[in-house]
Amino acid sequence: MARGEALVACDAARRLAVATLMAERAAQAVAEGSNRQKLP
């Protein structure tokens, strides 16, 4: 049972890490897009 719980916890941590990475990349893309619009 402990191994199953560890697997669930690891999977949840991995999903959170992936979601965080995707959010960071999206925020960076938005920031880069705003910078590009300001340039002539």
QUIRABEL-V426345 format. One record per pair of residues at least 4 apart in sequence whose C-alpha atoms are under 8 Angstrom apart, sorted by the first residue. I is the first residue (numbers start at 0). J is the second residue. Records with the same first field share a line. If there is no record, write none. Layout:
I->J / J
//
This chain:
0->4
1->5
2->6
3->7
4->8
5->9
6->10
7->11
8->12
9->13
10->14
11->15
12->16
13->17
14->18
15->19
16->20
17->21
18->22
19->23
20->24
21->25
22->26
23->27
24->28
25->29
26->30
27->31
28->32
29->33
30->34
31->35
32->36
33->37
34->38
//
